[in-house]
Amino acid sequence: MLVREVVDYPLFDGESEERSVFIYLPVGYDEEENKDKRYPVLYMFDGHNVFRDEDASFGRSWRMENYLDLAGTQLIVVGVESSRHPNNDRLCEYSPYTFDDEKFGYVEGHGTETMNWFVKCLKPMVDSNYRTIHNRRHTFIGGSSMGGLMSLFAITRYNRYFSRCLALSPSIWVNYKGMREMVKKSRMNAETLIYMEYGADEMKNHYGMKEGYNMMVESMLRKKAIDLTARIVPRGNHSEASWERQLPIAIPALMYGLE
């Protein structure tokens, strides 16, 4: 079951706008026999692209609702709509770093403000209105592309809130060295789990991506608290269809040891 909430989302110029929050409730959530049951929560970026094709930016979603229903995964998923403005607003929201890029131009990173809203506003709202398990062990973060970058940022810098993350095709090209140093200097709590993957066919999209990805894996493996699954997906590309094909691997990896 998919529920749509509308929230007042703060913008970086002091204004705000309405954004959709898509909330997936697992099979059996509304049945009387489960009225006291509580569930782990996965928070996701680019929420309009996660569940249904009709909401997706390019007409194709991850179709996660279909997968979770068929698999019977007992997990609440909260997907937050990103900026739909035609300039770099989404990149600004979803980058911990300010950077210049030949394709996108100047991007002012506001990832910290985005994550502060997630943990101070979104999470309390969801915990108050849905039957979640509030604690860190059952609170996850996930996304793809710039959302994958933000997921790695969140699990590293906001580790007191999130214990597990999905990072599919994470845009670590934004700042390879900065990401590596962030992981290196982070203080990870015990029982931190990371699932990270990148498509083999998209490695050529950004200079140094293969080396940068390997560098991130190496940095994470040095952190004793991390349970890491890292993959390079054969024929994987940068698309919702490719990420959908990985759900039968990624979601069980995320839920490992909880079900």
SETORSE-909142 format. One record per residue (C-alpha): residue number from 1; residue in three letters; chain; x negated, z negated, y negated. Coordinates in steps of 0.1 Angstrom, whole numbers, plus 5000, padded with zeros to 4 digits. Each point is the difference from the previous one (the first is absolute). Layout:
<site NUM ala A <X Z Y>>;
...
end
This chain:
<site 1 met A <5000 5000 5000>>;
<site 2 leu A <4987 5010 4966>>;
<site 3 val A <5009 4981 4968>>;
<site 4 arg A <4992 5012 4965>>;
<site 5 glu A <4995 4976 4972>>;
<site 6 val A <4993 5009 4964>>;
<site 7 val A <4975 4978 4981>>;
<site 8 asp A <4986 4999 4964>>;
<site 9 tyr A <4964 5011 5004>>;
<site 10 pro A <4975 4992 4973>>;
<site 11 leu A <4980 5028 4985>>;
<site 12 phe A <4966 4997 4985>>;
<site 13 asp A <5011 5006 4964>>;
<site 14 gly A <5022 4970 5000>>;
<site 15 glu A <5032 5019 5008>>;
<site 16 ser A <5018 5001 5033>>;
<site 17 glu A <5021 5024 5021>>;
<site 18 glu A <5023 4998 5030>>;
<site 19 arg A <4983 5006 5034>>;
<site 20 ser A <5015 5002 5035>>;
<site 21 val A <4989 4976 5027>>;
<site 22 phe A <5008 5012 5035>>;
<site 23 ile A <5004 4972 5025>>;
<site 24 tyr A <5001 5007 5037>>;
<site 25 leu A <5018 4974 5021>>;
<site 26 pro A <4992 5001 5038>>;
<site 27 val A <5025 5008 5027>>;
<site 28 gly A <5022 4969 5006>>;
<site 29 tyr A <4993 4984 4966>>;
<site 30 asp A <5037 4998 4991>>;
<site 31 glu A <5012 4989 5034>>;
<site 32 glu A <5015 4965 5002>>;
<site 33 glu A <4977 4989 5028>>;
<site 34 asn A <4970 5007 4978>>;
<site 35 lys A <5014 4983 4968>>;
<site 36 asp A <4972 4974 5000>>;
<site 37 lys A <4972 5023 5011>>;
<site 38 arg A <4972 5007 4975>>;
<site 39 tyr A <4976 5030 4999>>;
<site 40 pro A <4965 5010 4989>>;
<site 41 val A <4999 5023 4970>>;
<site 42 leu A <4979 5031 4992>>;
<site 43 tyr A <4999 5009 4963>>;
<site 44 met A <4992 5037 4993>>;
<site 45 phe A <4991 5022 4971>>;
<site 46 asp A <5017 5034 4993>>;
<site 47 gly A <5032 4985 5015>>;
<site 48 his A <5021 5031 4993>>;
<site 49 asn A <4977 5020 5024>>;
<site 50 val A <5002 4975 5029>>;
<site 51 phe A <5034 5002 5015>>;
<site 52 arg A <5022 5030 4994>>;
<site 53 asp A <4993 5036 4991>>;
<site 54 glu A <5027 5002 4973>>;
<site 55 asp A <4982 4973 4980>>;
<site 56 ala A <4965 5014 5004>>;
<site 57 ser A <4981 5017 4972>>;
<site 58 phe A <4993 5032 5020>>;
<site 59 gly A <5030 4999 5023>>;
<site 60 arg A <4981 4985 5029>>;
<site 61 ser A <4997 4962 5007>>;
<site 62 trp A <4982 4979 5026>>;
<site 63 arg A <5034 4997 5017>>;
<site 64 met A <4991 4964 5007>>;
<site 65 glu A <5036 4989 5003>>;
<site 66 asn A <5005 5023 5030>>;
<site 67 tyr A <4968 4988 5017>>;
<site 68 leu A <5008 4963 4995>>;
<site 69 asp A <5035 5003 5012>>;
<site 70 leu A <4990 5018 5032>>;
<site 71 ala A <4971 4977 5006>>;
<site 72 gly A <5021 4969 4992>>;
<site 73 thr A <4972 4985 4980>>;
<site 74 gln A <5011 4967 4985>>;
<site 75 leu A <4985 5005 4966>>;
<site 76 ile A <5014 5001 4964>>;
<site 77 val A <4984 5028 4980>>;
<site 78 val A <5002 4999 4962>>;
<site 79 gly A <4990 5033 4983>>;
<site 80 val A <4997 5001 4962>>;
<site 81 glu A <5005 5032 4981>>;
<site 82 ser A <4969 5011 4981>>;
<site 83 ser A <5000 5017 4966>>;
<site 84 arg A <5016 5034 4999>>;
<site 85 his A <4987 5010 4966>>;
<site 86 pro A <4980 5033 4999>>;
<site 87 asn A <4968 4985 4985>>;
<site 88 asn A <4976 4976 5017>>;
<site 89 asp A <5023 4970 5000>>;
<site 90 arg A <5001 4997 5038>>;
<site 91 leu A <4962 5002 5003>>;
<site 92 cys A <4997 4974 4973>>;
<site 93 glu A <5024 4977 5018>>;
<site 94 tyr A <4982 5005 5033>>;
<site 95 ser A <4964 4998 4991>>;
<site 96 pro A <4979 4968 4997>>;
<site 97 tyr A <4974 5020 4980>>;
<site 98 thr A <4999 5021 4969>>;
<site 99 phe A <4985 5034 5008>>;
<site 100 asp A <4996 5036 4989>>;
<site 101 asp A <5007 5029 5024>>;
<site 102 glu A <4997 5037 4997>>;
<site 103 lys A <5035 5006 5012>>;
<site 104 phe A <5019 4970 4986>>;
<site 105 gly A <4980 4993 4969>>;
<site 106 tyr A <4997 4964 4985>>;
<site 107 val A <5018 4974 5021>>;
<site 108 glu A <5003 4964 4986>>;
<site 109 gly A <5002 4977 5030>>;
<site 110 his A <5028 4974 4999>>;
<site 111 gly A <5000 4991 5037>>;
<site 112 thr A <4996 4963 4992>>;
<site 113 glu A <5032 4999 4979>>;
<site 114 thr A <5018 5019 5028>>;
<site 115 met A <4990 4974 5026>>;
<site 116 asn A <5008 4971 4977>>;
<site 117 trp A <5035 5014 4998>>;
<site 118 phe A <5002 5003 5038>>;
<site 119 val A <4990 4964 5007>>;
<site 120 lys A <5017 4983 4970>>;
<site 121 cys A <5032 5020 4997>>;
<site 122 leu A <5007 5022 5030>>;
<site 123 lys A <4991 4976 5028>>;
<site 124 pro A <5020 4971 4986>>;
<site 125 met A <5030 5022 4995>>;
<site 126 val A <4998 5013 5036>>;
<site 127 asp A <4994 4966 5014>>;
<site 128 ser A <5031 4986 4981>>;
<site 129 asn A <5024 5027 5011>>;
<site 130 tyr A <4989 5009 5036>>;
<site 131 arg A <4991 4981 5031>>;
<site 132 thr A <4963 5003 4998>>;
<site 133 ile A <4972 4979 5014>>;
<site 134 his A <4984 4990 4967>>;
<site 135 asn A <4965 4990 5012>>;
<site 136 arg A <4968 5021 4997>>;
<site 137 arg A <4998 5006 5037>>;
<site 138 his A <5032 5020 5000>>;
<site 139 thr A <4995 5018 4966>>;
<site 140 phe A <4985 5035 5001>>;
<site 141 ile A <4991 5028 4976>>;
<site 142 gly A <4998 5037 5006>>;
<site 143 gly A <4998 5035 4986>>;
<site 144 ser A <4984 5034 5000>>;
<site 145 ser A <4977 5019 4977>>;
<site 146 met A <4999 4980 4967>>;
<site 147 gly A <5024 4976 5017>>;
<site 148 gly A <4974 4997 5028>>;
<site 149 leu A <4973 4992 4974>>;
<site 150 met A <5023 4973 4986>>;
<site 151 ser A <5006 4986 5034>>;
<site 152 leu A <4963 4995 5005>>;
<site 153 phe A <4998 4985 4966>>;
<site 154 ala A <5029 4976 5007>>;
<site 155 ile A <4987 4988 5034>>;
<site 156 thr A <4966 4994 4984>>;
<site 157 arg A <5009 4984 4966>>;
<site 158 tyr A <5034 4986 5009>>;
<site 159 asn A <4991 4988 5034>>;
<site 160 arg A <5017 4967 4995>>;
<site 161 tyr A <5033 5018 4999>>;
<site 162 phe A <4995 5028 5026>>;
<site 163 ser A <4985 4996 5035>>;
<site 164 arg A <5003 5037 5012>>;
<site 165 cys A <4999 5034 4986>>;
<site 166 leu A <5006 5037 5007>>;
<site 167 ala A <4978 5024 4981>>;
<site 168 leu A <5006 5036 5009>>;
<site 169 ser A <4979 5026 4983>>;
<site 170 pro A <4989 4975 4974>>;
<site 171 ser A <4986 5015 4968>>;
<site 172 ile A <4967 4981 5000>>;
<site 173 trp A <4984 5031 4984>>;
<site 174 val A <5012 4984 4967>>;
<site 175 asn A <4970 4976 5002>>;
<site 176 tyr A <4981 4999 5033>>;
<site 177 lys A <4974 4975 4988>>;
<site 178 gly A <5026 4978 4983>>;
<site 179 met A <5021 4997 5031>>;
<site 180 arg A <4970 4993 5021>>;
<site 181 glu A <4989 4972 4977>>;
<site 182 met A <5035 4986 4998>>;
<site 183 val A <5001 4996 5038>>;
<site 184 lys A <4965 4987 5001>>;
<site 185 lys A <5007 4972 4974>>;
<site 186 ser A <5035 4992 5012>>;
<site 187 arg A <5009 4967 5017>>;
<site 188 met A <5023 5010 5029>>;
<site 189 asn A <5022 4974 5015>>;
<site 190 ala A <5001 4997 5038>>;
<site 191 glu A <5024 5024 5019>>;
<site 192 thr A <4996 5029 4976>>;
<site 193 leu A <5010 5033 5017>>;
<site 194 ile A <4993 5035 4986>>;
<site 195 tyr A <5012 5033 5014>>;
<site 196 met A <4982 5029 4982>>;
<site 197 glu A <5000 5037 5008>>;
<site 198 tyr A <4991 5033 4984>>;
<site 199 gly A <5008 5035 5011>>;
<site 200 ala A <4972 5022 5012>>;
<site 201 asp A <5014 5030 4982>>;
<site 202 glu A <5001 4982 4966>>;
<site 203 met A <4965 4987 5000>>;
<site 204 lys A <4989 5032 4981>>;
<site 205 asn A <5025 4993 4972>>;
<site 206 his A <4976 4976 4982>>;
<site 207 tyr A <4963 5001 4998>>;
<site 208 gly A <4982 4973 5021>>;
<site 209 met A <5033 4988 5016>>;
<site 210 lys A <4986 4999 5035>>;
<site 211 glu A <4970 4979 4989>>;
<site 212 gly A <5022 4978 4978>>;
<site 213 tyr A <5024 4994 5028>>;
<site 214 asn A <4972 4990 5024>>;
<site 215 met A <4986 4978 4973>>;
<site 216 met A <5033 4981 4997>>;
<site 217 val A <5002 4996 5038>>;
<site 218 glu A <4965 4986 5001>>;
<site 219 ser A <5007 4976 4971>>;
<site 220 met A <5032 4987 5017>>;
<site 221 leu A <4983 4996 5034>>;
<site 222 arg A <4976 4975 4983>>;
<site 223 lys A <5029 4978 4991>>;
<site 224 lys A <5006 4977 5029>>;
<site 225 ala A <5036 4992 4991>>;
<site 226 ile A <5011 5036 5003>>;
<site 227 asp A <5017 5015 5031>>;
<site 228 leu A <4994 5037 4992>>;
<site 229 thr A <5014 5032 5014>>;
<site 230 ala A <4984 5031 4984>>;
<site 231 arg A <5008 5035 5010>>;
<site 232 ile A <4993 5036 4991>>;
<site 233 val A <5031 5019 5010>>;
<site 234 pro A <4994 5034 5017>>;
<site 235 arg A <5017 5027 4979>>;
<site 236 gly A <5014 4974 4977>>;
<site 237 asn A <5007 5011 4965>>;
<site 238 his A <5012 4985 4967>>;
<site 239 ser A <5038 5001 5005>>;
<site 240 glu A <5030 4979 5009>>;
<site 241 ala A <5005 5020 5031>>;
<site 242 ser A <4964 4991 5012>>;
<site 243 trp A <5006 4963 4992>>;
<site 244 glu A <5033 5000 5018>>;
<site 245 arg A <4982 5012 5032>>;
<site 246 gln A <4977 4970 4998>>;
<site 247 leu A <5028 4974 4999>>;
<site 248 pro A <5001 4994 5038>>;
<site 249 ile A <4963 4990 4997>>;
<site 250 ala A <5000 4983 4966>>;
<site 251 ile A <5031 4978 5002>>;
<site 252 pro A <4991 4985 5035>>;
<site 253 ala A <4965 4993 4986>>;
<site 254 leu A <5015 4983 4970>>;
<site 255 met A <5023 4979 5022>>;
<site 256 tyr A <4974 4991 5026>>;
<site 257 gly A <5002 4964 5012>>;
<site 258 leu A <5033 4993 4981>>;
<site 259 glu A <5026 5015 5022>>;
end
